[in-house]
Structures are given as structure tokens and as C-alpha cells.
Amino acid sequence: MTILLCFHFGSFHNFKHYYLFYVKEHLRKEFPKQLSYNRYIEIEHKVAIPMVLFLKLICFGECSGITFVDSTKIAICHNKRIKRNKVFKGMAEVGKSSMGWFYGIHLVTGIKSNMKNRLMSLRDRILLRKRSVIETINDELKNICQIEHSRHRGTANFLMNLLAALAAYCFFDKKPSIRFERELPDRQLALFY
């Protein structure tokens, strides 16, 4: 688990390069019984349940009562290789986002044109203005923690990379946030960014 988490803190963009040239070379004292890279990849999925428990018990903070959710695409291969991708066959499909076409996975879907539109409360409209916070988090997860890349060799490998990235993100020093206070008499919401 430590090796998986540390990958997302460094400047490495390739896990194989990170494992072979950093872990095996510079972390010999910390990990004296190192496996070969291929063997490590074969068994890394065995820490999935401990990683989920680690996320739930250690990483997730206390809920403030406000939750931001936004959809984001995770492309799993370049559009030129859609026909050849066998790893995510039946799991991923061609989709379109505001940035164009992609082959991958939608984690959360937004409101579609055929869904019922509801009136929003003033509080929700104020919070909607702060949507850039979740967009910044998605950007950091994709560009710093590298949840989106085309090198997955299996679905278990994809899920382990995703879990490790989420856990690593929880330890980042600077994260975007919204500071808010509730005024009790008239239940107004004051936001500070």
C-alpha cells in the first residue's frame, strides 16, 4: 500500500519506471524483500480491501454537511486504439464530453436533457457558484495523482490506481476548500473563498 500511495506523491508518470528505478534502487532499506515488477503487478490487487478501509477510516475527513459532486470522464485509451482495447471491453464505451470524444468511464453523470428540472433554493444557487472547487479537485486528481492514463493492464489495476490516488490526495497539504458559516436566526449562509 505504501508503494502505491507514494507513487502519487512523486513526479513519476510511469509506475514501472517508478518501481524499477526508484523503489528497487533507493528504497531497499525500507522494503528489503522486494518482488519483481511483474510479480508486484500480479498481486497488487490483494490490498484492495485494506486500501478501501484505509480510505474510509483514515483519509476521509469529517462531513460538513455540504457535498459537491460533478461528473468527470476518465479516458482509458487514446481514441486511435478504441478498437484494440480488450481490457475494458464491456465496461467502457465511447462518450462525448464538453472537451470532445473519448473512450472511457463516467464516474458520475450529470443532469440530462430528459430529466425533470427542479427549482433550486437560494442556498444551493450560492453553492453552485463555487463549483470551481470540485473542478479543481478533479484536475488535481487527473494531473497530479494521475487517475487518467492509458497504461492499465486490467480492471483490478485500474481500481487500485484509482484508490491509491484518492488516498494520496487526502494527504496533500493544500486542497481547495470553502469556508462557510451558518447564521442561525434567519438561517442564512455566508461563504468565504
C-alpha positions in Angstrom: 0.0 0.0 0.0 2.8 2.4 0.8 4.5 1.9 -2.6 1.2 2.5 -4.3 0.5 5.7 -2.3 4.0 7.1 -2.7 3.8 6.8 -6.5 1.1 9.5 -6.5 3.2 12.0 -4.5 6.2 11.9 -6.8 6.9 13.3 -10.2 6.8 9.9 -11.9 4.4 9.4 -14.7 5.0 5.8 -15.3 4.6 3.2 -12.4 7.0 0.7 -14.0 9.7 3.4 -14.1 8.9 4.4 -10.5 9.1 0.8 -9.3 12.2 -0.3 -11.1 14.3 2.9 -10.8 13.1 4.4 -7.5 11.7 1.7 -5.2 14.2 -1.0 -6.2 17.2 1.4 -6.2 16.5 3.9 -3.4 14.1 2.2 -1.1 15.9 -1.1 -0.5 16.2 -0.4 3.3 12.5 0.4 3.6 11.4 -2.6 1.5 14.1 -5.4 1.9 12.0 -8.2 0.4 11.2 -6.6 -3.0 9.4 -8.5 -5.7 10.0 -8.3 -9.4 7.9 -5.7 -11.2 5.7 -8.4 -12.9 5.0 -10.2 -9.7 4.2 -7.0 -7.9 1.6 -6.1 -10.6 0.1 -9.6 -10.3 -0.5 -9.3 -6.6 -1.2 -5.6 -6.0 -5.0 -6.2 -6.1 -4.7 -8.1 -2.9 -4.5 -4.9 -0.9 -7.8 -3.6 -2.4 -9.9 -4.2 0.8 -7.2 -2.8 3.2 -6.9 0.3 0.8 -10.7 0.8 0.9 -10.7 0.5 4.8 -7.7 2.9 4.9 -9.6 5.4 2.8 -12.8 5.1 4.9 -11.2 5.2 8.3 -8.1 7.4 7.9 -8.4 9.5 4.8 -11.9 10.8 4.7 -12.5 13.9 6.8 -15.5 14.9 8.8 -18.5 15.8 6.7 -19.5 19.5 7.0 -23.0 18.8 5.6 -22.1 20.1 2.2 -21.2 17.7 -0.6 -20.1 18.7 -4.1 -20.5 16.2 -6.9 -19.5 16.7 -10.5 -19.1 14.2 -13.4 -15.7 13.7 -14.9 -14.5 11.5 -17.7 -11.7 9.0 -17.3 -10.3 8.2 -20.7 -8.7 4.7 -20.6 -7.0 4.7 -24.0 -6.4 7.0 -27.0 -9.2 7.3 -29.5 -7.0 5.6 -32.1 -6.8 2.4 -30.0 -10.5 2.1 -29.2 -11.0 -1.0 -31.4 -7.9 -2.7 -30.0 -8.7 -2.2 -26.3 -9.6 -5.5 -24.7 -9.0 -4.7 -21.0 -12.2 -2.7 -20.6 -14.4 -4.4 -23.2 -18.0 -4.3 -22.0 -17.1 -1.9 -19.2 -16.2 1.3 -21.1 -17.7 2.9 -24.1 -17.3 5.8 -26.5 -18.7 9.0 -24.9 -18.7 12.7 -25.5 -17.9 15.5 -23.1 -17.5 19.2 -23.4 -13.9 18.5 -24.4 -14.8 16.1 -27.2 -15.0 12.4 -27.8 -13.3 9.8 -25.6 -13.3 6.1 -24.8 -13.6 5.5 -21.1 -15.7 5.6 -18.0 -18.1 8.2 -16.5 -17.9 8.1 -12.7 -20.9 10.4 -12.1 -23.4 11.5 -14.7 -24.9 15.0 -14.7 -28.5 16.0 -15.3 -29.6 15.0 -18.8 -31.9 17.0 -21.0 -34.8 14.5 -20.5 -34.6 14.7 -16.7 -37.1 16.8 -14.7 -35.8 20.2 -13.7 -36.3 21.3 -10.1 -36.3 24.7 -8.6 -33.2 25.4 -6.6 -33.1 27.0 -3.2 -31.0 30.2 -2.7 -28.5 28.3 -0.7 -28.0 25.8 -3.5 -27.6 28.5 -6.1 -24.9 30.2 -3.9 -23.1 26.9 -3.5 -23.3 26.2 -7.3 -21.2 29.3 -7.8 -18.4 27.5 -6.0 -18.4 24.6 -8.5 -14.9 25.5 -9.5 -13.8 23.8 -6.2 -14.7 20.3 -7.4 -13.4 21.1 -10.9 -10.0 22.0 -9.3 -10.1 18.7 -7.3 -10.8 16.7 -10.5 -8.0 18.5 -12.2 -5.5 17.7 -9.4 -6.7 14.0 -9.4 -6.1 13.7 -13.1 -2.9 15.7 -13.5 -1.0 15.2 -10.2 -2.4 11.9 -9.0 -2.7 10.5 -12.5 -6.0 8.7 -12.3 -6.3 9.0 -16.0 -3.8 7.2 -18.2 -3.8 4.6 -20.9 -1.5 2.0 -19.3 -3.9 -0.2 -17.3 -3.4 -3.9 -17.9 -6.5 -4.9 -16.1 -9.6 -3.7 -14.3 -8.1 -4.5 -10.9 -5.0 -2.5 -11.8 -7.3 0.4 -12.8 -9.2 0.2 -9.5 -6.0 0.0 -7.4 -4.6 3.1 -9.2 -7.8 5.0 -8.5 -8.0 4.0 -4.8 -4.3 4.8 -4.2 -4.7 8.2 -6.0 -7.7 9.1 -3.8 -5.9 8.1 -0.6 -2.8 10.1 -1.7 -4.9 13.1 -2.5 -6.2 13.1 1.1 -2.6 13.8 2.3 -1.9 16.8 0.1 -1.1 19.9 2.1 -3.0 22.4 0.0 -6.5 21.4 -1.1 -9.2 23.8 -2.4 -11.9 24.4 0.2 -14.9 26.6 1.0 -15.2 28.2 4.4 -18.7 28.8 5.5 -20.7 29.9 8.5 -24.4 29.5 9.2 -26.2 32.3 10.8 -28.9 30.7 13.0 -31.6 33.4 13.4 -32.6 33.6 9.7 -30.7 30.5 8.6 -28.6 32.5 6.0 -25.5 31.0 4.6 -22.3 33.1 4.4 -19.5 31.9 2.1 -15.8 32.8 2.2 -13.5 31.6 -0.6 
